[in-house]
Amino acid sequence: MKKLFDQERVVGAALMVFSITALVILLLIMLFILDGGLPLFNKVSVSDFLLGDKWVPAKGLFGASQFIVAALLVTFGAILLSVPLGISCAVFLAEIAPGWAKRIVRPAIELLAGIPSIIYGVFALIIIVSLVRVTFNVATGETILAASIVLAIMILPIIISISQDSIESVPRLYKEGSYALGATDWQTIHRVLVPAAGPGIVAGIILAMGRAIGETMAVVLVIGNVEKMPAGLLDPGETLTSAILLEMGEAVVKSTHYNALFCLGLVPFILVLFMSVLSSRLTTKNKARFA
């Protein structure tokens, strides 16, 4: 018993060290981004940076609003496309699909999550861009819509996996009670299981939004990379991460341009951090409801 107790203390201490290490790494990353970006605001006001629509480093203009709007359009476009499909697939896997279908489909979905983003980008550049151009009869298919479609495909595994787990975690008594009241299978799914799993499903959607906002390589290949305010989904644009990728190589270290690119990275970092915290709270709340 003494030996077992010592082993538990060692394992507990090791887990504590790993947790603290992860937190320290996160704080160091945050400090690194702040150190690189905050000097910009000695020369450019926060409002000019967030609301300005002129990005001309040679003239000292660093308005990032067009990048922010493009990133939000791409993200929300991807969410609008992926959420109905993802939740439908999760409901099918959790409540309708036979065992053999679950054994095939779930690993296939998890495999989609492991495909490198550059592969998605090349696929979108060849297939989706052409599809958008022909379907909507536009000059180029490299648009916000093309980026939204490829991001929707990329975040589907997150939405499906978390939504399926949330639906399957709903206590069986909920389903049995619904059937006892005379509800059909569809009524039970629509009015009992999905609403009960709602916080977990929303948490998965929020987590997918964070993934979409931070995506770079697949987006930069299909969005057109035009530094202007997009008027709609069929316009080209440039997101925050695209601007960083395309301009960091030519920015002089410690220059105002260099600091501005770090500030571009600070915006999605804060958004993703907020979404991750919110998703974690919703997931915890969902588990506590069924504990």
C-alpha positions as CSV (number, residue, x, y, z in Angstrom):
1,M,0.0,0.0,0.0
2,K,2.9,2.3,0.8
3,K,4.4,1.7,-2.6
4,L,1.1,2.3,-4.4
5,F,0.7,5.5,-2.6
6,D,4.2,6.7,-3.6
7,Q,3.5,5.8,-7.2
8,E,0.3,7.8,-7.2
9,R,2.1,10.8,-5.8
10,V,4.8,10.6,-8.5
11,V,2.1,10.4,-11.2
12,G,0.2,13.2,-9.7
13,A,3.3,15.4,-9.5
14,A,4.3,14.5,-13.1
15,L,0.8,15.5,-14.3
16,M,1.0,18.8,-12.4
17,V,4.4,19.6,-14.0
18,F,3.0,18.9,-17.5
19,S,0.0,21.1,-16.8
20,I,2.1,24.0,-15.5
21,T,4.5,23.6,-18.5
22,A,1.6,23.9,-20.9
23,L,0.4,27.0,-19.1
24,V,3.9,28.6,-19.1
25,I,4.3,27.9,-22.8
26,L,1.0,29.6,-23.5
27,L,2.0,32.6,-21.4
28,L,5.4,32.8,-23.2
29,I,3.7,32.8,-26.6
30,M,1.3,35.5,-25.5
31,L,4.2,37.6,-24.1
32,F,6.2,37.1,-27.4
33,I,3.2,38.3,-29.5
34,L,2.6,41.3,-27.2
35,D,6.3,42.2,-27.2
36,G,6.4,42.2,-31.0
37,G,3.0,43.9,-31.6
38,L,2.4,46.5,-28.8
39,P,5.2,48.9,-30.0
40,L,3.0,49.6,-33.1
41,F,0.6,51.6,-30.9
42,N,3.3,54.1,-30.1
43,K,2.9,55.3,-33.7
44,V,-0.6,54.1,-34.7
45,S,-3.7,54.4,-32.5
46,V,-5.7,51.2,-31.7
47,S,-8.7,52.7,-33.5
48,D,-6.8,53.5,-36.6
49,F,-5.4,49.9,-36.7
50,L,-8.7,48.2,-36.1
51,L,-11.0,50.5,-38.1
52,G,-8.7,51.8,-40.8
53,D,-9.0,50.3,-44.3
54,K,-5.7,51.4,-45.7
55,W,-2.7,49.0,-45.4
56,V,0.3,50.7,-47.1
57,P,3.4,49.9,-45.0
58,A,5.6,52.2,-47.3
59,K,3.4,55.2,-46.2
60,G,3.0,54.2,-42.6
61,L,-0.7,53.2,-43.0
62,F,-1.7,50.1,-41.1
63,G,-5.5,49.8,-41.1
64,A,-6.4,46.1,-40.6
65,S,-10.2,46.3,-41.0
66,Q,-10.3,44.7,-44.4
67,F,-8.3,41.7,-43.1
68,I,-10.6,41.4,-40.0
69,V,-13.8,41.6,-42.1
70,A,-12.4,39.0,-44.6
71,A,-11.5,36.6,-41.8
72,L,-14.9,37.0,-40.2
73,L,-16.7,36.5,-43.6
74,V,-14.7,33.3,-44.3
75,T,-15.2,31.9,-40.8
76,F,-19.0,32.6,-40.7
77,G,-19.4,31.4,-44.2
78,A,-17.7,28.1,-43.3
79,I,-19.8,27.8,-40.1
80,L,-23.1,28.3,-42.1
81,L,-22.0,25.6,-44.6
82,S,-20.7,23.1,-42.1
83,V,-23.0,23.3,-39.1
84,P,-26.2,21.8,-40.7
85,L,-24.2,19.0,-42.4
86,G,-22.1,18.3,-39.3
87,I,-25.0,18.1,-36.8
88,S,-27.0,16.0,-39.3
89,C,-24.1,13.6,-39.6
90,A,-23.6,13.5,-35.8
91,V,-27.3,12.6,-35.3
92,F,-27.1,9.9,-37.9
93,L,-24.0,8.3,-36.3
94,A,-25.3,8.6,-32.8
95,E,-28.9,7.5,-33.3
96,I,-29.7,6.1,-36.7
97,A,-26.6,4.4,-38.3
98,P,-26.2,0.6,-37.8
99,G,-23.1,-0.6,-36.1
100,W,-21.2,-1.4,-39.3
101,A,-21.8,2.1,-40.6
102,K,-20.4,3.6,-37.4
103,R,-17.3,1.5,-37.6
104,I,-16.6,2.8,-41.1
105,V,-17.8,6.4,-41.0
106,R,-16.3,7.5,-37.7
107,P,-12.7,6.5,-38.5
108,A,-13.1,8.1,-42.0
109,I,-14.2,11.4,-40.3
110,E,-11.2,11.3,-37.9
111,L,-9.0,10.6,-40.9
112,L,-10.2,13.9,-42.5
113,A,-9.0,15.8,-39.4
114,G,-5.5,14.4,-40.0
115,I,-5.1,15.5,-43.6
116,P,-2.6,18.4,-43.9
117,S,-4.1,21.7,-44.7
118,I,-2.0,22.2,-47.8
119,I,-3.7,19.1,-49.3
120,Y,-7.1,20.8,-48.7
121,G,-5.7,23.9,-50.3
122,V,-4.5,22.2,-53.5
123,F,-7.8,20.4,-53.8
124,A,-9.7,23.6,-53.4
125,L,-7.4,25.5,-55.8
126,I,-8.1,22.9,-58.6
127,I,-11.7,21.9,-57.9
128,I,-13.6,24.4,-55.7
129,V,-12.1,27.5,-57.3
130,S,-13.1,26.3,-60.8
131,L,-16.6,25.3,-59.5
132,V,-17.2,28.7,-58.0
133,R,-16.0,30.5,-61.2
134,V,-18.3,28.4,-63.5
135,T,-21.3,28.3,-61.2
136,F,-21.5,32.0,-60.4
137,N,-19.9,33.2,-63.7
138,V,-17.3,35.4,-62.0
139,A,-13.9,36.4,-63.4
140,T,-12.0,34.4,-60.9
141,G,-13.1,31.7,-58.5
142,E,-10.5,32.8,-55.9
143,T,-13.0,34.3,-53.6
144,I,-14.3,34.5,-50.0
145,L,-16.8,31.8,-50.9
146,A,-14.1,29.4,-52.1
147,A,-12.2,29.9,-48.9
148,S,-15.4,29.3,-46.8
149,I,-16.1,26.0,-48.7
150,V,-12.7,24.6,-48.1
151,L,-12.8,25.7,-44.4
152,A,-16.2,24.1,-44.0
153,I,-14.8,20.8,-45.2
154,M,-11.8,21.1,-42.8
155,I,-13.8,21.9,-39.7
156,L,-16.5,19.2,-40.3
157,P,-14.6,16.5,-38.3
158,I,-14.5,18.8,-35.2
159,I,-18.3,19.5,-35.3
160,I,-19.2,15.9,-36.1
161,S,-17.0,14.3,-33.4
162,I,-18.0,16.7,-30.6
163,S,-21.7,16.8,-31.5
164,Q,-21.8,13.0,-31.7
165,D,-20.2,12.6,-28.3
166,S,-22.5,15.2,-26.8
167,I,-25.6,13.4,-28.2
168,E,-24.4,10.0,-27.0
169,S,-23.7,11.4,-23.5
170,V,-27.4,12.3,-23.0
171,P,-28.8,9.9,-20.4
172,R,-30.9,7.0,-21.8
173,L,-33.7,8.0,-19.5
174,Y,-34.4,11.0,-21.6
175,K,-35.0,8.9,-24.7
176,E,-37.1,6.3,-22.8
177,G,-39.2,9.0,-21.2
178,S,-39.9,10.5,-24.7
179,Y,-40.9,7.1,-26.1
180,A,-43.1,6.5,-23.1
181,L,-45.0,9.7,-23.9
182,G,-45.7,8.4,-27.4
183,A,-43.0,10.4,-29.3
184,T,-41.6,9.1,-32.6
185,D,-37.9,8.6,-33.2
186,W,-37.7,11.9,-35.1
187,Q,-39.6,13.8,-32.4
188,T,-37.3,12.3,-29.7
189,I,-34.2,13.3,-31.7
190,H,-35.5,16.8,-32.6
191,R,-37.1,17.8,-29.4
192,V,-35.3,15.9,-26.7
193,L,-31.8,14.6,-27.6
194,V,-30.5,17.5,-29.7
195,P,-31.7,20.2,-27.3
196,A,-30.3,18.3,-24.3
197,A,-26.9,18.0,-26.0
198,G,-27.1,21.7,-27.1
199,P,-24.3,23.1,-24.9
200,G,-21.9,20.4,-26.1
201,I,-22.9,21.0,-29.8
202,V,-22.4,24.7,-29.4
203,A,-19.0,24.1,-27.8
204,G,-18.0,22.0,-30.8
205,I,-19.1,24.8,-33.2
206,I,-17.2,27.4,-31.2
207,L,-14.1,25.2,-31.3
208,A,-14.5,24.8,-35.0
209,M,-14.7,28.6,-35.4
210,G,-11.4,29.0,-33.6
211,R,-9.9,26.4,-36.0
212,A,-11.3,28.3,-39.0
213,I,-10.0,31.7,-37.9
214,G,-6.5,30.4,-37.5
215,E,-6.3,28.5,-40.8
216,T,-3.7,29.9,-43.2
217,M,-2.3,27.7,-45.9
218,A,-5.6,26.4,-47.4
219,V,-7.1,29.9,-47.3
220,V,-4.2,31.7,-48.9
221,L,-4.3,29.5,-51.9
222,V,-7.9,30.2,-52.8
223,I,-9.0,33.6,-51.4
224,G,-7.3,35.8,-54.0
225,N,-5.1,37.8,-51.5
226,V,-6.4,41.2,-52.5
227,E,-5.9,44.0,-50.0
228,K,-9.3,45.6,-50.2
229,M,-12.5,45.5,-48.2
230,P,-14.6,42.6,-49.5
231,A,-18.2,43.5,-50.5
232,G,-19.5,40.0,-50.5
233,L,-18.7,36.3,-50.6
234,L,-17.9,36.4,-54.4
235,D,-15.1,39.0,-53.9
236,P,-11.5,38.2,-53.3
237,G,-9.9,39.2,-50.1
238,E,-7.1,38.6,-47.6
239,T,-7.4,37.4,-44.1
240,L,-5.3,38.2,-41.1
241,T,-3.2,35.0,-41.3
242,S,-2.8,35.4,-45.1
243,A,-1.4,38.9,-44.6
244,I,1.1,37.6,-42.0
245,L,2.2,34.7,-44.2
246,L,2.7,36.9,-47.3
247,E,4.4,39.9,-45.7
248,M,6.4,38.6,-42.8
249,G,9.3,37.6,-45.1
250,E,9.8,41.1,-46.4
251,A,9.3,43.0,-43.1
252,V,12.4,44.4,-41.4
253,V,12.7,43.1,-37.9
254,K,11.6,45.5,-35.2
255,S,10.2,47.9,-37.9
256,T,6.7,49.4,-37.7
257,H,5.6,47.0,-40.4
258,Y,7.0,44.1,-38.4
259,N,5.1,45.3,-35.3
260,A,1.9,45.6,-37.3
261,L,2.1,42.0,-38.5
262,F,2.5,40.9,-34.9
263,C,-0.7,42.9,-34.1
264,L,-2.5,41.1,-36.9
265,G,-1.5,37.9,-35.2
266,L,-2.7,39.2,-31.9
267,V,-6.3,39.6,-33.1
268,P,-6.9,35.9,-34.0
269,F,-4.9,34.9,-30.9
270,I,-7.3,36.8,-28.7
271,L,-10.4,35.5,-30.6
272,V,-9.3,31.9,-30.5
273,L,-8.3,32.1,-26.8
274,F,-11.8,33.5,-26.0
275,M,-13.5,30.9,-28.0
276,S,-11.5,28.1,-26.4
277,V,-12.4,29.3,-22.9
278,L,-16.1,29.6,-23.9
279,S,-16.0,26.1,-25.5
280,S,-14.4,24.6,-22.4
281,R,-17.0,26.2,-20.1
282,L,-19.9,24.9,-22.2
283,T,-18.4,21.4,-22.4
284,T,-18.0,21.4,-18.6
285,K,-21.5,22.6,-18.1
286,N,-22.8,19.9,-20.5
287,K,-21.0,17.2,-18.5
288,A,-22.2,18.5,-15.2
289,R,-25.8,18.4,-16.4
290,F,-25.6,14.6,-16.9
291,A,-23.3,13.8,-14.0
